[in-house]
């Protein structure tokens, strides 16, 4: 590409800007924001309903974008490569407080949104402890294997017991727990305490 190419594009941009200023319309056909409209946005940026009533020819999204452009809105954070790398390392296992301390100017909701956008996932929490030793051991073993309760039900042939009732503390179904232990390759045994 030559210098003439860039000079030609710069001249075209100047002509388009001059035409927009003369006609008051963008090339896409939208009205250019006037100083009066900007003054309304500065005065009533906190009341979007009133702004929509005054600026009827503008959409709600356009009003919100203009208020942000003027500096009266939610600030958007641009994630740089070093920040993304820190987030990728911390997000799976670090606590919420640690992550917020690493990024002090960014709210937790924005951190979560950025992690979802970049495909980072939190490590899955351990299963709830029920107080029934056999059931808790089966669930802990499944967590270590990376199984979900649906996988356990399919492998052990227990219908939907572990998906629906596996975390209940009352009335455990030891027949289903026994099937699950056999499917996982374990042995269910009873031990008596010696006096």
C-alpha positions in Angstrom: 0.0 0.0 0.0 1.3 3.4 -0.9 1.1 6.8 0.7 -1.4 7.9 -2.0 -3.8 5.1 -0.8 -3.9 6.5 2.8 -4.1 10.1 1.5 -7.1 9.2 -0.6 -8.9 7.6 2.4 -8.1 10.6 4.6 -9.6 12.9 2.0 -12.7 10.7 1.7 -13.1 10.8 5.5 -12.9 14.6 5.6 -15.6 14.8 2.9 -17.9 12.5 4.8 -17.4 14.4 8.0 -18.1 17.7 6.3 -21.3 16.2 4.7 -22.4 14.9 8.1 -22.0 18.4 9.6 -23.8 20.0 6.7 -26.8 17.6 6.6 -26.9 16.5 10.2 -27.2 12.8 9.2 -24.7 10.0 9.3 -24.1 7.8 6.2 -26.3 5.2 7.8 -29.2 7.7 8.0 -29.1 8.4 11.8 -29.4 11.9 13.1 -26.2 13.4 14.5 -26.3 14.3 18.2 -26.7 18.0 18.7 -25.3 20.1 21.6 -28.8 20.5 23.0 -29.3 16.8 23.2 -26.0 16.4 24.9 -27.0 19.0 27.4 -30.2 17.0 28.2 -28.1 13.9 28.6 -25.8 15.8 31.0 -28.7 17.1 33.1 -30.9 13.9 33.2 -28.4 11.1 32.8 -29.7 9.4 36.0 -33.4 9.4 34.7 -33.5 7.4 31.5 -37.3 7.5 31.5 -37.3 11.3 31.3 -34.6 11.3 28.7 -36.7 9.0 26.5 -39.7 11.3 26.9 -37.6 14.3 25.8 -35.6 12.6 23.1 -38.4 10.6 21.5 -36.6 10.1 18.2 -33.7 8.3 20.0 -33.8 4.7 21.1 -33.2 3.7 24.7 -29.9 2.0 23.7 -28.8 5.1 21.8 -29.4 7.3 24.8 -27.6 4.9 27.1 -24.6 4.8 24.7 -24.5 8.5 24.4 -24.5 9.0 28.2 -21.6 6.5 28.5 -19.8 8.4 25.8 -20.2 11.6 27.7 -18.9 10.0 30.8 -22.2 9.4 32.7 -22.6 5.7 32.7 -21.2 2.4 33.7 -17.5 2.2 32.9 -16.5 -0.7 30.8 -13.1 -2.3 31.5 -10.9 -3.5 28.7 -9.1 -6.7 29.7 -5.5 -6.7 28.6 -3.6 -9.9 27.9 -1.8 -9.9 31.3 -5.1 -9.4 33.2 -6.7 -12.2 31.2 -3.8 -14.5 32.1 -4.1 -13.6 35.8 -7.9 -14.2 35.6 -7.4 -17.6 33.9 -5.0 -18.8 36.6 -7.0 -17.5 39.6 -10.7 -18.0 38.5 -11.0 -21.8 38.8 -9.9 -22.3 42.4 -9.2 -19.0 44.1 -11.8 -17.5 46.5 -14.0 -14.6 45.5 -12.2 -12.3 48.0 -8.8 -13.2 46.4 -10.0 -12.5 42.9 -11.6 -9.2 43.9 -8.3 -8.2 45.7 -6.4 -8.9 42.6 -8.7 -6.7 40.5 -9.8 -4.0 43.0 -11.4 -1.6 40.6 -13.6 -4.2 38.9 -16.9 -5.4 40.4 -17.4 -9.1 40.9 -20.3 -9.2 38.4 -18.0 -7.8 35.7 -15.2 -10.3 36.6 -17.8 -13.1 36.2 -19.0 -11.8 32.9 -15.4 -11.6 31.6 -14.6 -15.1 32.8 -17.8 -16.4 31.0 -16.8 -14.5 27.8 -13.3 -16.0 27.8 -14.5 -19.5 28.7 -13.0 -19.7 32.2 -15.0 -22.0 34.6 -14.9 -22.3 38.4 -14.0 -25.6 39.7 -17.0 -27.6 40.7 -17.9 -27.7 44.4 -17.8 -30.9 46.3 -21.1 -32.7 46.9 -23.1 -31.9 50.0 -22.3 -34.1 53.0 -25.4 -36.1 54.0 -24.1 -37.7 57.2 -24.6 -41.2 55.9 -21.1 -42.6 55.6 -21.7 -45.0 52.7 -23.6 -42.3 50.6 -20.9 -39.7 51.3 -18.1 -42.0 50.3 -19.9 -42.9 47.0 -20.5 -39.2 46.3 -16.8 -38.2 47.2 -15.5 -41.0 44.9 -17.7 -39.8 42.1 -16.4 -36.3 42.5 -12.8 -37.5 42.3 -13.7 -39.4 39.1 -15.3 -36.4 37.7 -18.7 -38.1 37.4 -22.0 -36.3 38.0 -24.9 -38.0 39.7 -26.6 -38.7 36.3 -23.5 -40.8 35.3 -23.7 -42.7 38.5 -27.4 -43.5 38.0 -26.8 -44.7 34.5 -23.9 -46.9 35.5 -25.5 -48.4 38.5 -29.1 -48.7 37.1 -30.7 -46.9 40.0 -33.1 -44.9 37.9 -32.9 -41.3 39.1 -32.2 -41.9 42.8 -28.9 -40.1 43.1 -30.1 -37.2 40.9 -33.2 -36.6 43.0 -32.8 -38.2 46.5 -29.1 -38.9 46.8 -28.4 -35.8 48.9 -31.3 -36.3 51.3 -30.4 -37.1 54.9 -33.6 -39.0 55.8 -34.6 -42.4 54.6 -31.6 -43.5 52.5 -32.1 -46.3 50.0 -29.2 -48.7 50.9 -30.2 -51.0 48.0 -29.4 -48.1 45.5 -26.2 -47.2 47.4 -25.2 -50.9 47.3 -25.7 -50.9 43.5 -23.7 -47.7 43.1 -20.8 -49.2 45.2 -20.7 -52.3 43.0 -20.8 -50.2 39.8 -17.8 -48.2 41.1 -15.9 -51.4 41.9 -16.1 -51.1 45.7 -17.4 -53.3 48.5 -20.1 -52.3 50.9 -19.4 -53.8 54.4 -20.6 -53.4 57.9 -18.2 -53.1 60.8 -19.1 -53.6 64.5 -17.4 -51.6 67.1 -15.5 -53.7 69.6 -16.2 -52.9 73.3 
